[in-house]
Amino acid sequence: MALLSTVLKSILAGTKIPAPTHGEMKGALGTVADFATDMLGTDSANKSAARATLGVLESAGLRNLLINPCFRINQRGWNPAFPVSTTMGSVGSPYFADRWRCGSPSGTYTLTASGNVFQMTIPATRNMWQHVDGSNILGGTYQLKWEGTATAKVNGTDVANGAIVTLAAGVSAKIEFASGTLLRPQLERTACGTWETRPAALETYLCLAYFERASADQWIQTFSGGQITVRFMARKRAVPTVTVSAGSPQAVTLQADTGKTNEMQLTVSIATGGNTGFTWAADAEIYL
């Protein structure tokens, strides 16, 4: 449909001279209705359909409060072909896929590709969960939905698929799944809309606020006890716990905690200048 005409604009603005007749007003309103239908589709009550017609990503793709719900981001190097303990250690309840923590590292949590996402299979008598950051919870009613045979709990209480739950504003919530298959889990305010797949780069950036692992290679002059600064790719949600490898061929150690969420300082002591390579991890995950 052509853009709104000058006459129509003047009618709607109330500036037409002489004043529009009854017939002209009816015609103007009909034109506007046709224009809206052309732009948004025929179902004016369906906001999701209207956004889809316009090619608009709903809420910037951030309706779902669960981060890494497709299980595509795996910075820790968890290998789903083996028990979690094989790559993540056998102590406690380690994080494995980004933002997801398992109840028992002795279990083998497997992934099966399903389009551009993955289905998680949680072994019998085992569970996994995500602590949704309280800073992302506005409070009120939320809906939890998923595909698959897994069961779920919210803050320790059993819930059915599609359940409406009440979450307190600013308080982290534990979303837990157990024993079965899990695909496309969603936690959205008021009610879940259609499944949204966020771009992988955006999903990765969301994960980086909680955990980041990287390697570095840097030329260092000859000195003893000097410092280098490594900046994180994303600011952490809290001051992280940082671990650093020893470095090769030069020794690298972590300086005393600086209390920063955007960078870390390292001390270096070497007799001969040269390259030194090291890996590091910054962990700002939620441990409750």
Backbone bond lengths (Angstrom), bond angles and torsions (degrees), N, CA, C in turn:
res aa  C-N    CA-C-N  psi(-1)  N-CA   C-N-CA  omega(-1)  CA-C   N-CA-C  phi
1 M - - - 1.455 - - 1.519 109.26 -
2 A 1.317 116.06 140.67 1.454 119.90 179.61 1.522 110.32 -64.67
3 L 1.332 116.15 158.66 1.453 120.44 176.62 1.518 110.45 -61.37
4 L 1.336 116.42 155.02 1.453 120.90 -178.24 1.529 110.42 -56.22
5 S 1.329 115.80 132.85 1.462 120.22 -177.36 1.521 111.15 -73.13
6 T 1.328 114.67 164.45 1.460 120.57 179.23 1.519 111.01 -61.97
7 V 1.357 116.91 -39.88 1.471 120.85 179.77 1.516 110.11 -64.14
8 L 1.343 116.56 -44.64 1.456 119.89 -179.48 1.522 110.76 -63.32
9 K 1.316 116.25 -40.70 1.459 119.33 178.60 1.527 111.17 -61.61
10 S 1.324 116.41 -40.12 1.465 119.42 -179.65 1.520 111.39 -68.03
11 I 1.344 117.03 -34.73 1.466 119.75 176.44 1.517 110.59 -64.20
12 L 1.332 116.61 -46.52 1.459 121.00 -177.87 1.520 111.17 -68.37
13 A 1.324 117.63 -31.17 1.459 121.17 -179.20 1.525 112.40 -83.84
14 G 1.332 116.22 -10.03 1.465 119.81 -179.18 1.504 113.35 76.16
15 T 1.316 118.26 23.47 1.474 121.52 -177.60 1.524 112.98 -110.47
16 K 1.337 118.21 2.93 1.464 120.34 -177.08 1.538 110.04 -69.38
17 I 1.316 114.94 135.32 1.464 122.12 176.07 1.539 107.38 -128.00
18 P 1.335 117.08 124.10 1.471 126.88 -3.41 1.518 111.99 -69.37
19 A 1.322 117.90 169.29 1.461 122.65 -179.48 1.526 110.18 -57.09
20 P 1.328 116.78 144.52 1.468 119.48 -178.18 1.525 112.24 -66.31
21 T 1.311 114.79 148.26 1.458 120.58 176.12 1.519 109.43 -78.84
22 H 1.344 115.22 170.00 1.471 120.11 177.38 1.529 110.41 -58.68
23 G 1.306 116.86 -41.82 1.465 120.59 -179.96 1.511 112.31 -64.93
24 E 1.349 116.73 -38.80 1.466 120.05 178.44 1.532 111.30 -65.33
25 M 1.333 117.55 -38.29 1.458 120.94 178.46 1.526 110.67 -64.34
26 K 1.345 116.55 -44.10 1.472 119.54 178.12 1.514 110.65 -61.40
27 G 1.316 115.99 -41.99 1.454 119.25 179.40 1.520 112.33 -64.91
28 A 1.344 116.26 -39.18 1.472 120.24 179.24 1.521 111.27 -63.87
29 L 1.336 116.39 -44.62 1.466 120.09 -179.71 1.526 111.05 -65.48
30 G 1.327 117.25 -37.04 1.462 120.17 176.79 1.511 111.81 -64.73
31 T 1.331 115.86 -38.46 1.466 120.37 177.93 1.526 111.22 -64.43
32 V 1.337 115.45 -42.51 1.461 119.62 178.17 1.525 110.92 -62.71
33 A 1.348 116.75 -41.72 1.465 120.42 178.58 1.522 110.77 -61.58
34 D 1.338 116.74 -43.44 1.472 120.37 178.38 1.521 110.50 -63.04
35 F 1.338 116.25 -39.62 1.467 121.23 -179.90 1.531 110.67 -62.76
36 A 1.346 116.38 -44.58 1.460 120.65 -179.88 1.518 111.27 -64.71
37 T 1.346 116.29 -41.28 1.466 120.10 178.31 1.518 110.71 -63.15
38 D 1.319 115.70 -40.54 1.456 120.63 178.93 1.522 111.37 -61.31
39 M 1.336 115.72 -36.11 1.462 120.65 -177.12 1.522 113.09 -83.86
40 L 1.342 117.36 -39.88 1.459 121.05 -168.21 1.521 114.59 -111.36
41 G 1.313 118.70 -7.85 1.448 119.88 -176.64 1.520 110.75 96.23
42 T 1.320 115.78 178.12 1.463 120.50 -173.47 1.518 113.70 -86.27
43 D 1.343 118.07 -20.93 1.465 120.30 -177.71 1.524 109.12 -95.59
44 S 1.321 116.79 88.06 1.464 120.85 -175.69 1.515 112.41 -70.19
45 A 1.347 117.53 -16.27 1.464 120.28 -179.83 1.520 112.18 -85.16
46 N 1.336 117.42 -12.01 1.459 121.57 -176.18 1.527 108.89 -101.22
47 K 1.332 116.68 98.10 1.460 121.04 -177.36 1.525 111.50 -66.15
48 S 1.351 116.60 -35.57 1.462 119.36 179.44 1.522 110.79 -63.34
49 A 1.349 115.96 -41.85 1.462 119.72 179.50 1.521 110.74 -65.73
50 A 1.346 116.51 -37.87 1.464 120.27 179.03 1.514 110.68 -64.44
51 R 1.322 116.81 -43.36 1.465 119.69 179.46 1.523 110.96 -65.06
52 A 1.335 115.20 -38.87 1.459 118.89 179.42 1.533 110.64 -63.18
53 T 1.354 116.23 -39.09 1.455 120.55 178.41 1.521 111.11 -61.19
54 L 1.332 116.03 -39.15 1.459 121.34 -179.81 1.522 113.05 -82.52
55 G 1.352 117.02 -8.80 1.459 120.12 -177.33 1.513 112.73 73.86
56 V 1.339 117.38 27.22 1.452 121.42 -178.43 1.521 109.61 -94.87
57 L 1.338 117.36 131.29 1.456 122.37 176.71 1.518 108.13 -77.47
58 E 1.333 117.74 119.58 1.452 121.46 -174.45 1.523 111.52 -61.77
59 S 1.326 115.73 128.63 1.465 123.14 176.51 1.522 111.39 48.20
60 A 1.314 115.73 37.49 1.466 121.41 -178.91 1.527 111.99 58.02
61 G 1.348 117.03 25.80 1.456 120.56 179.58 1.510 113.93 73.12
62 L 1.324 117.67 23.61 1.462 120.64 -173.36 1.522 112.47 -119.28
63 R 1.321 118.10 23.01 1.466 119.60 177.41 1.526 110.95 -65.26
64 N 1.325 115.98 -41.21 1.461 121.09 -176.00 1.525 109.73 -77.92
65 L 1.329 117.41 119.16 1.461 121.02 -178.72 1.522 112.48 -78.47
66 L 1.331 118.47 -14.31 1.459 120.96 176.17 1.526 108.80 -77.70
67 I 1.316 116.13 125.38 1.464 121.52 179.28 1.529 109.05 -93.81
68 N 1.314 115.71 140.02 1.465 122.65 -176.35 1.531 111.52 59.18
69 P 1.335 118.06 47.15 1.470 120.10 -179.92 1.521 112.75 -71.54
70 C 1.339 116.85 -15.12 1.469 120.96 178.41 1.519 111.45 -90.88
71 F 1.357 116.86 -6.53 1.473 122.91 179.27 1.524 112.45 62.14
72 R 1.345 117.14 27.49 1.463 120.50 -178.18 1.521 112.63 -84.31
73 I 1.340 117.80 -24.05 1.454 121.07 -174.76 1.523 108.68 -94.68
74 N 1.330 116.28 125.76 1.466 121.49 -171.92 1.529 109.16 -144.83
75 Q 1.323 116.62 67.63 1.467 120.42 -176.80 1.524 113.11 -68.38
76 R 1.320 117.29 -27.54 1.466 120.27 -175.66 1.517 113.29 -77.92
77 G 1.323 117.62 -9.07 1.457 120.61 178.06 1.516 113.96 78.51
78 W 1.341 116.99 26.62 1.469 120.73 176.00 1.527 110.27 -61.65
79 N 1.323 116.74 135.12 1.464 122.41 -179.96 1.531 109.15 -107.29
80 P 1.348 118.64 107.80 1.466 121.06 -176.13 1.522 114.57 -68.74
81 A 1.340 117.18 -5.11 1.465 119.45 178.91 1.529 111.75 -81.06
82 F 1.334 116.71 -10.26 1.462 120.63 -176.33 1.527 109.54 -131.26
83 P 1.333 116.90 165.60 1.460 118.42 172.62 1.526 110.92 -54.34
84 V 1.315 116.46 148.65 1.463 120.73 -178.28 1.523 110.83 -55.20
85 S 1.337 117.03 -35.29 1.464 121.16 -177.46 1.524 112.29 -61.23
86 T 1.344 118.37 -23.64 1.457 121.37 -177.99 1.528 111.39 -62.56
87 T 1.323 117.16 -40.51 1.458 120.17 -177.67 1.523 113.61 -111.05
88 M 1.340 117.43 -19.79 1.461 119.52 -174.53 1.522 113.89 -111.74
89 G 1.317 117.56 0.33 1.461 119.97 -178.67 1.517 111.45 91.66
90 S 1.317 116.08 162.49 1.466 121.41 -172.31 1.517 113.69 -108.55
91 V 1.335 117.51 11.13 1.459 120.42 -175.46 1.531 110.23 -103.86
92 G 1.331 116.65 133.72 1.460 122.04 172.08 1.508 113.81 67.71
93 S 1.323 115.07 -147.72 1.462 122.79 -178.63 1.527 108.28 -120.06
94 P 1.329 117.02 85.27 1.473 119.36 -172.09 1.525 113.05 -75.15
95 Y 1.337 115.57 154.06 1.453 120.52 166.30 1.521 107.50 -73.51
96 F 1.324 116.41 143.68 1.468 119.29 176.85 1.527 109.17 -125.84
97 A 1.342 120.54 -86.39 1.461 118.77 169.55 1.527 107.72 -65.02
98 D 1.324 116.65 146.97 1.467 119.28 -176.13 1.521 111.94 -51.10
99 R 1.344 115.14 133.54 1.453 126.74 177.80 1.523 113.88 72.84
100 W 1.336 118.57 -4.04 1.462 121.84 -178.85 1.525 110.40 -111.98
101 R 1.325 114.75 134.87 1.457 122.53 -177.07 1.529 108.92 -120.12
102 C 1.319 116.83 138.56 1.464 119.23 -178.20 1.528 110.88 -103.90
103 G 1.332 115.43 149.42 1.452 120.38 -177.03 1.509 113.52 -76.14
104 S 1.331 117.09 -27.60 1.467 120.31 -179.32 1.518 109.41 -144.41
105 P 1.324 117.83 117.37 1.469 119.99 -178.24 1.523 113.68 -70.01
106 S 1.334 117.45 -9.04 1.467 119.00 -179.21 1.521 111.96 -77.36
107 G 1.344 117.74 -12.04 1.457 120.25 -178.23 1.515 112.55 -85.63
108 T 1.345 116.33 156.10 1.453 122.60 175.86 1.519 108.59 -103.36
109 Y 1.320 115.73 106.39 1.461 122.32 178.98 1.519 106.92 -94.08
110 T 1.307 118.13 115.03 1.457 120.90 -172.17 1.528 111.40 -104.51
111 L 1.332 115.19 153.90 1.459 122.36 178.35 1.514 110.08 -117.60
112 T 1.340 115.98 138.86 1.451 122.26 175.88 1.516 107.93 -128.00
113 A 1.321 117.22 127.28 1.459 120.49 -179.43 1.519 110.47 -63.94
114 S 1.328 115.24 136.72 1.463 122.10 175.94 1.521 107.25 -138.50
115 G 1.321 116.26 89.50 1.458 120.20 -173.22 1.517 109.30 68.61
116 N 1.330 116.96 -127.53 1.464 120.25 -179.85 1.523 111.87 -98.54
117 V 1.335 116.98 14.50 1.463 121.54 176.30 1.522 108.53 -126.30
118 F 1.323 116.55 179.71 1.456 121.07 178.83 1.524 110.39 -124.67
119 Q 1.309 114.89 146.40 1.461 121.35 171.34 1.518 108.33 -97.94
120 M 1.321 115.94 129.28 1.457 121.58 177.40 1.528 109.05 -94.17
121 T 1.323 115.92 133.87 1.465 120.36 171.86 1.514 108.07 -108.51
122 I 1.325 115.76 115.14 1.463 122.25 -179.35 1.523 107.61 -91.85
123 P 1.330 118.72 125.00 1.470 120.07 -176.69 1.528 111.91 -64.34
124 A 1.331 115.39 159.27 1.461 121.38 -179.98 1.529 110.39 -57.19
125 T 1.314 115.39 140.36 1.474 124.62 179.33 1.526 112.70 65.54
126 R 1.332 117.66 12.83 1.457 120.85 178.85 1.535 109.14 -114.62
127 N 1.329 115.73 163.71 1.459 120.12 179.63 1.521 110.42 -145.02
128 M 1.309 115.62 170.52 1.461 123.00 176.06 1.520 107.14 -151.85
129 W 1.337 115.99 154.72 1.458 117.35 -177.66 1.515 111.29 -153.44
130 Q 1.317 112.91 165.99 1.458 121.38 173.70 1.523 108.25 -132.11
131 H 1.333 115.32 133.49 1.456 120.34 172.74 1.525 107.34 -88.83
132 V 1.320 116.65 110.67 1.459 120.45 176.42 1.523 107.75 -75.25
133 D 1.309 115.63 124.82 1.462 122.05 -175.77 1.533 110.89 -59.68
134 G 1.330 115.98 128.42 1.452 120.21 -179.62 1.518 113.58 -59.10
135 S 1.328 117.00 -26.82 1.460 119.63 179.83 1.524 112.01 -66.34
136 N 1.336 117.61 -16.22 1.463 122.23 178.96 1.521 112.98 -99.40
137 I 1.329 117.43 -0.32 1.458 121.22 -177.64 1.524 109.53 -103.30
138 L 1.330 116.46 116.05 1.458 121.74 -178.44 1.520 111.96 -81.55
139 G 1.333 116.27 -18.32 1.458 121.02 -177.76 1.524 111.08 97.14
140 G 1.345 115.58 154.23 1.461 120.80 -179.16 1.512 111.61 109.31
141 T 1.327 116.09 -153.58 1.462 120.61 -175.73 1.524 111.24 -93.02
142 Y 1.336 114.14 141.52 1.463 122.68 178.91 1.522 108.13 -135.80
143 Q 1.318 116.12 153.94 1.459 121.07 176.68 1.516 110.28 -115.26
144 L 1.350 115.19 137.23 1.462 121.76 176.18 1.520 108.91 -112.00
145 K 1.326 116.08 123.27 1.469 122.42 179.44 1.518 109.40 -133.21
146 W 1.322 115.32 152.23 1.461 120.51 174.51 1.513 109.48 -160.28
147 E 1.309 115.73 168.32 1.457 122.18 172.99 1.520 107.68 -110.17
148 G 1.337 117.14 147.40 1.454 120.99 178.21 1.513 112.54 115.34
149 T 1.339 114.78 -176.21 1.467 121.76 -172.39 1.526 113.90 -99.70
150 A 1.329 117.85 -2.14 1.465 120.50 -178.74 1.527 110.81 -64.31
151 T 1.321 116.09 154.19 1.460 121.83 172.57 1.525 108.70 -100.27
152 A 1.336 116.64 167.36 1.467 118.76 -173.69 1.523 111.82 -140.41
153 K 1.330 113.91 155.87 1.458 123.03 171.52 1.527 108.52 -135.61
154 V 1.307 115.35 148.76 1.465 121.47 172.40 1.523 107.41 -122.29
155 N 1.314 115.11 116.15 1.470 121.10 -176.51 1.524 112.04 53.20
156 G 1.347 114.74 40.19 1.458 120.82 174.94 1.511 115.84 86.64
157 T 1.328 118.66 -2.71 1.465 122.04 -178.96 1.521 110.05 -106.06
158 D 1.342 117.14 129.69 1.461 121.45 178.28 1.524 110.52 -59.40
159 V 1.340 116.17 137.14 1.463 121.12 176.81 1.517 109.02 -136.28
160 A 1.327 115.46 150.33 1.459 121.24 176.99 1.522 109.59 -84.85
161 N 1.314 115.01 161.23 1.452 120.50 176.25 1.529 108.93 -61.82
162 G 1.338 116.89 126.69 1.452 121.06 -178.21 1.512 114.26 89.17
163 A 1.330 116.82 7.19 1.465 120.63 -176.49 1.520 111.62 -65.78
164 I 1.331 115.38 148.08 1.454 122.77 173.08 1.523 107.35 -98.65
165 V 1.323 116.72 125.26 1.460 121.33 -178.17 1.530 109.48 -125.27
166 T 1.318 115.51 158.08 1.464 120.96 177.94 1.523 109.22 -106.70
167 L 1.320 116.24 126.91 1.459 121.91 179.88 1.524 109.40 -118.64
168 A 1.325 115.14 141.02 1.460 120.73 -179.29 1.523 110.38 -79.96
169 A 1.294 116.80 140.15 1.462 121.60 179.88 1.522 110.85 -62.96
170 G 1.335 115.16 132.43 1.453 120.77 175.23 1.505 116.04 76.00
171 V 1.326 118.04 6.18 1.467 122.02 -178.23 1.527 109.08 -112.55
172 S 1.330 117.45 125.99 1.463 120.93 179.97 1.521 110.81 -60.13
173 A 1.331 116.05 143.56 1.462 122.05 -178.65 1.524 109.81 -119.78
174 K 1.325 116.34 137.27 1.460 121.92 179.35 1.532 109.05 -95.16
175 I 1.332 116.13 115.60 1.460 122.83 179.03 1.527 107.08 -107.58
176 E 1.315 115.84 113.27 1.468 121.77 -169.31 1.528 111.22 -120.18
177 F 1.341 115.95 140.31 1.458 122.21 176.06 1.529 108.41 -127.59
178 A 1.345 116.68 149.79 1.468 120.28 -176.26 1.520 111.44 -145.04
179 S 1.336 114.48 149.10 1.474 125.10 164.92 1.519 114.94 43.49
180 G 1.312 116.78 80.28 1.461 119.92 176.47 1.512 111.33 151.34
181 T 1.328 116.01 -169.42 1.454 121.52 -179.68 1.528 110.01 -91.00
182 L 1.327 114.82 146.81 1.461 120.81 -177.43 1.522 108.97 -138.11
183 L 1.332 115.35 121.59 1.457 121.34 -177.82 1.533 108.99 -140.12
184 R 1.303 116.84 134.19 1.472 124.42 175.85 1.536 113.37 50.75
185 P 1.317 118.44 55.88 1.465 119.00 175.31 1.528 110.75 -70.56
186 Q 1.334 116.03 141.65 1.460 121.90 -178.83 1.528 109.86 -134.58
187 L 1.312 115.89 138.47 1.460 122.26 170.31 1.521 106.59 -131.35
188 E 1.326 115.83 109.80 1.456 119.82 -174.75 1.520 110.97 -131.73
189 R 1.319 114.72 151.69 1.457 120.35 -178.78 1.524 110.49 -68.09
190 T 1.313 116.25 136.35 1.473 126.44 179.89 1.524 111.41 69.26
191 A 1.334 117.77 -67.03 1.464 120.83 -179.36 1.519 109.30 -156.33
192 C 1.344 116.21 148.44 1.455 121.38 -179.67 1.522 110.82 -76.50
193 G 1.310 115.87 134.34 1.454 120.62 173.16 1.521 109.81 -89.71
194 T 1.325 116.56 -162.32 1.454 119.82 176.07 1.527 108.95 -66.49
195 W 1.318 116.21 154.57 1.463 121.15 -177.55 1.516 110.74 -59.91
196 E 1.322 117.40 133.00 1.446 122.16 176.85 1.528 109.41 -114.34
197 T 1.311 116.32 131.30 1.455 121.61 175.26 1.519 108.39 -103.96
198 R 1.320 116.63 112.56 1.458 119.57 178.49 1.523 110.01 -76.54
199 P 1.320 118.04 150.89 1.468 120.53 175.12 1.531 110.02 -57.23
200 A 1.322 117.19 143.25 1.465 121.36 -176.93 1.527 111.63 -58.42
201 A 1.342 117.40 -36.75 1.465 119.86 -179.76 1.523 110.83 -64.95
202 L 1.340 117.64 -39.52 1.457 121.17 178.18 1.523 110.60 -67.28
203 E 1.333 116.73 -42.49 1.469 120.28 179.41 1.529 110.39 -61.88
204 T 1.327 116.28 -41.33 1.461 120.03 178.29 1.519 110.81 -61.82
205 Y 1.329 117.17 -43.79 1.462 120.74 -178.94 1.532 111.32 -63.15
206 L 1.331 117.27 -38.10 1.467 120.40 176.47 1.526 110.53 -62.06
207 C 1.337 116.41 -39.40 1.467 120.65 179.77 1.526 111.50 -67.29
208 L 1.341 116.91 -33.77 1.465 120.92 -175.42 1.526 112.84 -64.19
209 A 1.319 118.23 -21.46 1.461 120.05 177.58 1.521 111.35 -67.89
210 Y 1.343 117.17 -17.43 1.459 122.36 -176.76 1.521 113.03 -110.87
211 F 1.320 116.98 -29.46 1.468 119.90 -178.20 1.522 108.56 -158.27
212 E 1.327 114.87 141.49 1.465 120.25 177.75 1.517 109.36 -147.60
213 R 1.316 115.81 132.50 1.473 121.31 175.84 1.516 108.11 -129.21
214 A 1.327 116.10 135.80 1.464 119.80 -178.95 1.515 109.25 -156.33
215 S 1.311 115.06 171.38 1.457 121.41 175.34 1.515 108.46 -124.00
216 A 1.322 115.98 157.62 1.467 120.99 -178.49 1.517 109.58 -141.80
217 D 1.306 114.60 151.98 1.460 121.60 175.60 1.521 106.39 -136.82
218 Q 1.319 117.03 119.26 1.467 119.73 -171.53 1.521 111.77 -137.77
219 W 1.352 114.72 140.34 1.452 120.85 174.61 1.525 108.76 -81.01
220 I 1.321 115.58 130.28 1.463 120.38 -177.40 1.522 109.06 -129.67
221 Q 1.327 115.87 131.65 1.454 120.70 177.18 1.531 110.58 -73.17
222 T 1.346 115.63 164.55 1.458 120.67 178.90 1.526 110.40 -68.24
223 F 1.317 117.25 118.32 1.456 121.92 173.49 1.524 109.01 -167.77
224 S 1.301 115.72 172.23 1.459 121.08 -179.89 1.526 109.49 -124.39
225 G 1.307 116.86 125.09 1.456 121.43 176.45 1.507 114.84 75.84
226 G 1.318 118.50 19.21 1.457 120.57 177.37 1.518 111.67 -75.29
227 Q 1.307 116.30 174.73 1.461 121.62 -176.60 1.517 111.43 -126.43
228 I 1.317 115.24 145.48 1.456 121.72 169.09 1.524 107.02 -128.55
229 T 1.321 115.79 151.25 1.463 121.43 -179.30 1.522 109.41 -110.72
230 V 1.315 116.37 132.14 1.465 122.39 175.41 1.524 107.55 -115.76
231 R 1.311 116.99 121.29 1.461 120.89 -179.53 1.526 110.00 -92.58
232 F 1.321 115.11 138.06 1.454 120.48 177.81 1.529 109.96 -72.45
233 M 1.327 116.07 152.58 1.463 120.32 177.24 1.523 111.26 -69.64
234 A 1.335 117.30 -25.91 1.466 121.67 177.56 1.518 108.31 -143.72
235 R 1.319 116.24 143.74 1.464 120.06 176.51 1.525 109.52 -64.53
236 K 1.332 116.25 135.69 1.456 120.87 -178.06 1.532 110.75 -80.74
237 R 1.317 116.45 154.37 1.468 120.88 -178.20 1.522 110.88 -68.16
238 A 1.341 116.48 -22.11 1.464 122.91 178.38 1.523 106.79 -152.81
239 V 1.327 116.49 168.86 1.465 119.67 177.51 1.533 108.20 -60.20
240 P 1.330 118.24 121.29 1.462 120.19 -174.65 1.525 113.64 -83.33
241 T 1.317 114.81 160.29 1.458 121.74 166.87 1.528 106.90 -88.36
242 V 1.327 117.32 122.11 1.455 121.28 -173.47 1.517 110.34 -110.51
243 T 1.324 116.49 134.33 1.466 122.26 172.72 1.528 107.65 -121.31
244 V 1.326 115.82 141.55 1.463 121.46 -176.85 1.521 108.85 -133.37
245 S 1.344 116.39 140.51 1.454 119.86 175.71 1.525 109.41 -70.40
246 A 1.311 116.82 168.02 1.464 121.18 -176.51 1.515 112.69 -67.96
247 G 1.325 118.01 -24.26 1.463 120.47 -177.91 1.513 111.60 91.18
248 S 1.329 115.20 147.51 1.458 120.09 179.77 1.524 108.90 -149.97
249 P 1.335 118.95 129.66 1.472 126.26 3.04 1.524 114.22 -87.27
250 Q 1.360 118.03 -3.41 1.454 120.16 -176.04 1.532 109.87 -99.54
251 A 1.317 116.74 150.48 1.462 121.15 -178.66 1.525 110.63 -77.76
252 V 1.328 116.24 134.64 1.459 122.47 178.17 1.527 108.10 -131.93
253 T 1.305 117.37 131.71 1.461 121.40 177.48 1.515 109.30 -131.93
254 L 1.314 116.27 154.90 1.453 121.40 179.40 1.511 110.73 -79.61
255 Q 1.324 115.22 133.33 1.448 119.98 176.13 1.534 109.13 -71.48
256 A 1.326 116.97 164.91 1.458 120.71 175.55 1.526 109.71 -54.17
257 D 1.332 117.03 145.04 1.456 123.15 -176.50 1.530 110.81 -49.97
258 T 1.336 115.81 125.64 1.461 119.86 -179.49 1.516 112.31 -93.40
259 G 1.329 117.60 -5.24 1.454 120.80 179.13 1.510 114.37 73.02
260 K 1.335 117.70 21.47 1.460 121.11 -178.10 1.526 111.19 -102.77
261 T 1.331 115.21 149.29 1.456 120.20 179.35 1.528 112.79 -103.87
262 N 1.333 116.51 -4.20 1.467 119.35 -176.49 1.517 114.39 -114.42
263 E 1.353 117.77 -7.64 1.461 119.56 -177.27 1.522 110.37 -162.10
264 M 1.341 115.29 169.42 1.461 121.17 174.19 1.514 108.14 -137.50
265 Q 1.321 115.82 154.92 1.463 121.48 175.99 1.529 109.61 -109.94
266 L 1.325 116.10 141.43 1.455 122.29 177.53 1.514 109.13 -120.65
267 T 1.314 116.86 146.29 1.465 121.03 172.77 1.518 108.95 -103.68
268 V 1.314 116.13 144.05 1.457 121.49 -176.63 1.524 108.92 -132.93
269 S 1.306 115.62 133.50 1.473 120.74 175.89 1.518 108.21 -128.89
270 I 1.320 117.41 110.87 1.459 120.89 -178.59 1.531 109.55 -137.76
271 A 1.327 114.95 151.84 1.462 120.84 179.25 1.517 111.17 -90.19
272 T 1.332 116.38 -28.58 1.461 120.74 -177.97 1.521 109.20 -132.43
273 G 1.328 117.43 129.03 1.454 121.11 -179.38 1.516 111.81 -61.80
274 G 1.333 115.69 152.17 1.457 120.09 179.08 1.520 111.08 163.93
275 N 1.331 115.46 -175.71 1.459 120.37 178.57 1.518 110.73 -74.89
276 T 1.304 115.80 146.02 1.455 120.11 169.78 1.525 108.24 -135.75
277 G 1.307 116.25 134.02 1.455 121.18 179.88 1.520 109.91 -110.31
278 F 1.322 116.34 141.50 1.471 120.02 179.05 1.523 109.12 -155.88
279 T 1.312 115.75 159.29 1.459 122.06 174.78 1.521 108.72 -116.72
280 W 1.321 116.22 154.86 1.455 119.97 -179.35 1.526 110.23 -149.17
281 A 1.321 115.20 158.35 1.457 121.50 176.58 1.520 108.32 -138.09
282 A 1.334 116.07 136.93 1.462 122.28 177.61 1.535 107.30 -117.86
283 D 1.321 116.73 114.57 1.459 123.03 -173.72 1.533 110.80 -109.51
284 A 1.337 116.15 110.84 1.459 120.94 176.91 1.532 109.58 -120.24
285 E 1.339 115.83 27.73 1.461 120.55 -178.48 1.536 111.17 -65.49
286 I 1.332 114.27 167.69 1.456 121.68 178.38 1.514 108.53 -92.70
287 Y 1.315 116.61 119.15 1.472 122.13 178.69 1.525 108.30 -116.52
288 L 1.340 115.10 101.25 1.467 120.92 -179.61 1.529 109.57 -122.98
